[in-house]
Amino acid sequence: MTATAEQADEQVPDRGVDLARAARGGDTLAMHDLLDHLTPYITRICTPIALDDGPDATQEALVAVFRSLRSLREPETLYGWVRAIAVREAVRVARRAARARPAELAELPARGDPQLATDIQDVLTRLTPGQRAVLVLRDVEGLDEESAAALLDVPTGTVKSRLHRARVSFRRAWSS
């Protein structure tokens, strides 16, 4: 990697932190730029948890960031703070959607079916929002069980059991 590329990588988090500082100070343009900057990050977290309702969860998380930005005490913790909001909103939206329309588990695609290989979302719909959240935090975000537990406000044992059940369910659906 070149020195310029390394500097660019280092500037990405700093840009968000700088925008957060300016937005907390009342700069409306900085707030707009901050929300634009955070949207891909929030989407990456919300979509695998809330599935089809990922755009709604992303929007809810962005609104929560907008409303709560002044409560962010240390702008350097922006991304962890935003991750916590995104997970909370994605789980909330997914639970609300699950109550509105129950998942249909009647037909699993047969082994070797091309749809199975291309439609991971179908398998994810079989998991609870809590299980999807744990999978995203562990396997996408790379957090350990203790960090995921703190973020989800559940005991570490709950995270471990949800992760185990989610992985077993996921493997079972893939091997069917």
C-alpha positions in Angstrom: 0.0 0.0 0.0 1.3 3.4 -0.8 1.7 6.3 1.7 -1.2 8.1 0.0 -3.5 5.0 0.3 -2.5 4.6 3.9 -3.3 8.2 4.6 -6.6 7.9 2.9 -7.5 4.8 5.0 -6.6 6.8 8.2 -8.6 9.8 7.1 -11.9 7.9 6.7 -12.6 7.4 10.4 -11.2 10.9 11.2 -13.6 12.4 8.7 -16.6 10.9 10.5 -15.2 12.0 13.9 -14.6 15.5 12.5 -18.1 15.7 11.0 -19.6 14.5 14.3 -17.7 17.2 16.2 -19.0 19.9 13.8 -22.5 18.5 13.8 -22.6 18.5 17.6 -21.6 22.1 17.4 -24.7 23.0 15.3 -23.3 22.8 11.8 -26.2 21.5 9.8 -24.1 20.8 6.7 -21.8 18.7 8.8 -24.8 16.8 10.1 -26.0 16.1 6.5 -22.5 15.0 5.5 -22.2 12.8 8.6 -25.4 11.0 7.9 -24.3 10.5 4.3 -21.0 9.2 5.6 -22.6 6.8 8.0 -25.3 5.4 5.8 -23.3 2.6 4.1 -21.9 1.5 7.5 -25.4 1.4 9.1 -26.8 -0.3 6.0 -24.1 -3.0 6.3 -25.2 -3.7 9.9 -29.0 -3.4 9.5 -29.6 -5.3 6.3 -28.6 -8.8 7.5 -30.5 -8.4 10.7 -33.7 -6.8 9.5 -33.6 -8.5 6.0 -36.3 -7.1 3.7 -36.9 -4.4 6.3 -33.2 -3.4 6.3 -33.9 0.0 4.6 -36.5 0.8 7.3 -34.0 -0.2 10.0 -31.3 1.9 8.4 -33.6 4.9 8.3 -34.7 4.4 11.9 -31.0 4.2 12.9 -30.1 7.3 11.0 -33.0 9.2 12.7 -31.8 7.9 16.1 -28.2 9.1 15.3 -29.6 12.5 14.2 -31.7 12.9 17.4 -29.1 11.6 19.8 -25.8 13.0 18.4 -25.6 15.7 21.1 -25.5 12.9 23.7 -22.4 11.4 22.2 -19.8 12.5 24.8 -16.7 11.4 22.9 -16.8 11.8 19.1 -13.8 9.3 18.9 -16.3 6.6 19.9 -18.6 7.5 17.0 -18.5 4.1 15.2 -19.1 2.0 18.2 -21.9 4.3 19.3 -23.5 4.1 15.8 -23.0 0.3 15.7 -25.0 0.0 19.0 -27.8 2.2 17.6 -27.9 0.3 14.3 -28.1 -3.1 15.9 -30.8 -2.0 18.4 -32.9 -0.4 15.6 -32.4 -3.4 13.3 -33.5 -5.9 15.9 -36.5 -3.7 16.9 -37.6 -3.4 13.2 -37.1 -7.1 12.6 -39.1 -8.1 15.6 -41.9 -5.7 14.6 -41.9 -7.1 11.1 -41.9 -10.7 12.4 -45.0 -10.0 14.4 -46.7 -8.6 11.4 -45.9 -11.5 9.0 -44.8 -14.9 10.4 -42.0 -16.7 8.5 -43.0 -19.6 6.3 -40.8 -22.5 6.9 -42.7 -25.1 4.9 -40.5 -25.4 1.9 -36.8 -25.6 2.1 -34.9 -25.6 -1.2 -33.4 -29.0 -2.1 -29.7 -29.6 -1.8 -27.9 -28.5 -4.9 -30.7 -26.1 -5.8 -29.1 -22.9 -7.3 -31.5 -20.8 -5.3 -30.0 -22.1 -2.1 -26.5 -21.0 -3.1 -27.6 -17.6 -4.2 -30.3 -16.7 -1.6 -28.7 -16.5 1.8 -31.5 -14.1 2.8 -33.9 -17.1 2.6 -31.9 -18.9 5.2 -31.5 -15.8 7.4 -35.3 -15.4 7.5 -35.5 -18.6 9.5 -33.4 -17.1 12.3 -34.7 -14.8 15.0 -33.7 -11.2 14.9 -31.6 -11.8 18.0 -29.8 -14.7 16.3 -29.2 -12.6 13.1 -27.8 -9.7 15.3 -25.3 -12.1 17.0 -24.2 -13.5 13.6 -23.7 -10.0 12.2 -21.8 -8.8 15.3 -19.6 -11.9 15.4 -19.1 -12.9 11.8 -19.4 -9.5 10.0 -18.2 -7.0 12.6 -15.8 -9.4 14.2 -16.7 -8.7 17.8 -16.0 -11.2 20.5 -18.9 -12.7 22.7 -18.3 -10.3 25.5 -18.5 -7.2 23.3 -21.6 -8.5 21.5 -23.2 -9.2 24.8 -22.5 -5.7 26.0 -23.8 -4.2 22.8 -27.0 -6.3 22.9 -27.4 -5.8 26.6 -27.7 -9.5 27.3 -25.5 -12.0 29.3 -22.5 -13.5 27.5 -24.1 -17.0 27.8 -27.1 -15.7 25.9 -24.9 -14.5 23.1 -23.1 -17.9 23.0 -26.3 -19.9 22.9 -27.9 -17.6 20.2 -24.7 -17.9 18.2 -24.7 -21.7 18.5 -28.4 -22.0 17.6 -28.0 -19.6 14.7 -25.1 -21.4 13.2 -26.8 -24.8 13.7 -30.0 -23.5 12.0 -28.0 -21.9 9.2 -26.0 -25.1 8.6 -29.1 -27.3 8.7 -30.9 -25.0 6.1 -27.8 -25.1 3.9 -27.5 -28.9 4.0 -31.2 -29.6 3.4 
